[in-house]
């Protein structure tokens, strides 16, 4: 993704804090005893979907951007990673979290090589995702 460094670092920090908080809540922490821990985003999304859908802190244009044309998803095709436009599934709150997770993965893993094709679009996704992240009922420990 093509982003100003400060926006990218703010975004990654917000998600690092959210993931840390989720891993500190037993029902949202995945991993076998003694193995690596990871946040259970799917369980969290299903738990907060209704509240997130009704959240007035998420602007209508943010919802439209993330839900109508969500960030591309990185998938494997012919043995290599490519980005594809794939639909989001589930209730609106779940879809919002899925879209935000895609934006986060795209920032973290990079990948899109056609920067001019996405000029400004990545920044809109990240700004929208930060708004949704701020509305999520997860706070750092």
C-alpha positions as CSV (number, residue, x, y, z in Angstrom):
1,X,0.0,0.0,0.0
2,X,1.1,3.5,-0.7
3,X,0.8,5.5,2.5
4,X,2.6,8.3,4.4
5,X,4.8,6.7,7.0
6,X,3.0,8.4,9.9
7,X,-0.4,7.0,8.8
8,X,1.1,3.5,8.3
9,X,2.7,3.5,11.7
10,X,-0.4,4.9,13.4
11,X,-2.4,2.1,11.7
12,X,0.0,-0.7,12.6
13,X,0.2,0.5,16.2
14,X,-3.6,0.6,16.5
15,X,-3.7,-3.0,15.4
16,X,-0.8,-4.1,17.5
17,X,-2.7,-2.8,20.5
18,X,-6.0,-4.4,19.5
19,X,-4.3,-7.8,18.9
20,X,-2.5,-7.6,22.2
21,X,-5.8,-6.8,23.9
22,X,-7.6,-9.7,22.2
23,X,-4.9,-12.2,23.1
24,X,-5.4,-11.1,26.8
25,X,-9.0,-12.2,26.7
26,X,-9.3,-16.0,27.0
27,X,-12.2,-16.4,24.5
28,X,-10.4,-14.3,21.9
29,X,-7.0,-15.9,22.2
30,X,-6.2,-18.8,19.9
31,X,-3.3,-21.3,20.2
32,X,-2.5,-24.5,21.9
33,X,-0.9,-24.5,25.4
34,X,2.8,-23.6,25.0
35,X,2.4,-22.6,21.4
36,X,2.2,-19.2,19.7
37,X,-0.8,-17.1,20.6
38,X,-2.9,-15.3,18.0
39,X,-6.0,-13.2,18.2
40,X,-9.3,-15.0,17.2
41,X,-10.6,-12.2,15.0
42,X,-13.5,-14.3,13.7
43,X,-14.8,-15.1,17.2
44,X,-14.4,-11.4,18.2
45,X,-16.2,-10.3,15.0
46,X,-19.2,-12.5,15.6
47,X,-19.4,-11.3,19.2
48,X,-19.3,-7.6,18.4
49,X,-21.0,-7.6,15.0
50,X,-24.4,-6.2,16.1
51,X,-22.9,-3.5,18.2
52,X,-20.5,-2.5,15.5
53,X,-23.3,-2.4,12.9
54,X,-25.2,0.0,15.1
55,X,-22.3,2.1,16.1
56,X,-22.9,5.8,15.3
57,X,-19.2,6.6,15.5
58,X,-18.6,4.9,12.1
59,X,-19.5,7.4,9.3
60,X,-21.8,6.3,6.5
61,X,-19.1,7.0,3.8
62,X,-16.6,4.9,5.8
63,X,-19.1,2.0,5.7
64,X,-19.7,2.4,2.0
65,X,-16.0,2.5,1.2
66,X,-15.2,-0.6,3.2
67,X,-18.3,-2.6,2.3
68,X,-19.2,-1.7,-1.3
69,X,-15.6,-2.1,-2.7
70,X,-13.6,-3.6,0.1
71,X,-9.8,-3.9,0.1
72,X,-8.4,-6.5,-2.2
73,X,-7.6,-9.9,-0.6
74,X,-4.3,-11.6,-1.0
75,X,-4.8,-15.2,-2.2
76,X,-2.7,-17.9,-3.8
77,X,-3.2,-18.5,-7.5
78,X,-0.8,-20.8,-9.4
79,X,1.4,-21.0,-6.4
80,X,2.0,-17.3,-5.9
81,X,0.3,-14.6,-3.9
82,X,-2.0,-12.2,-5.9
83,X,-4.6,-9.6,-4.9
84,X,-8.2,-10.2,-5.9
85,X,-11.5,-8.4,-5.4
86,X,-13.5,-10.9,-3.3
87,X,-16.8,-10.2,-1.6
88,X,-17.1,-10.0,2.2
89,X,-19.5,-12.4,3.9
90,X,-21.6,-12.3,7.0
91,X,-23.5,-9.6,8.9
92,X,-22.4,-5.9,8.4
93,X,-20.4,-5.8,11.6
94,X,-18.4,-8.9,10.6
95,X,-17.9,-7.5,7.1
96,X,-16.5,-4.3,8.6
97,X,-14.0,-6.2,10.6
98,X,-13.1,-8.4,7.6
99,X,-12.5,-5.3,5.5
100,X,-10.4,-3.7,8.2
101,X,-8.3,-6.9,8.6
102,X,-7.7,-6.9,4.8
103,X,-6.5,-3.4,4.9
104,X,-4.2,-4.3,7.8
105,X,-2.8,-7.3,6.0
106,X,-2.2,-5.2,2.9
107,X,-0.3,-2.6,4.9
108,X,1.7,-5.2,6.8
109,X,2.5,-7.5,3.9
110,X,2.7,-4.9,1.2
111,X,2.4,-6.4,-2.2
112,X,0.5,-4.2,-4.6
113,X,3.1,-3.2,-7.2
114,X,0.9,-0.9,-9.2
115,X,1.0,2.2,-6.9
116,X,-0.3,4.6,-9.6
117,X,-3.4,2.4,-10.0
118,X,-4.3,2.7,-6.4
119,X,-3.2,6.3,-5.8
120,X,-5.0,7.7,-2.8
121,X,-7.3,4.7,-2.5
122,X,-5.0,2.9,0.0
123,X,-4.9,6.0,2.2
124,X,-8.7,6.1,2.2
125,X,-8.9,2.4,3.2
126,X,-6.5,2.9,6.1
127,X,-8.2,6.1,7.3
128,X,-11.6,4.3,7.2
129,X,-10.1,1.2,8.9
130,X,-8.8,3.4,11.7
131,X,-12.2,4.8,12.3
132,X,-13.7,1.3,12.5
133,X,-10.8,0.2,14.8
134,X,-11.5,3.2,17.1
135,X,-15.1,2.1,17.4
136,X,-14.3,-1.5,18.2
137,X,-14.9,-2.4,21.9
138,X,-11.3,-3.5,22.5
139,X,-8.9,-1.5,24.6
140,X,-5.3,-2.3,25.4
141,X,-4.7,-3.9,28.8
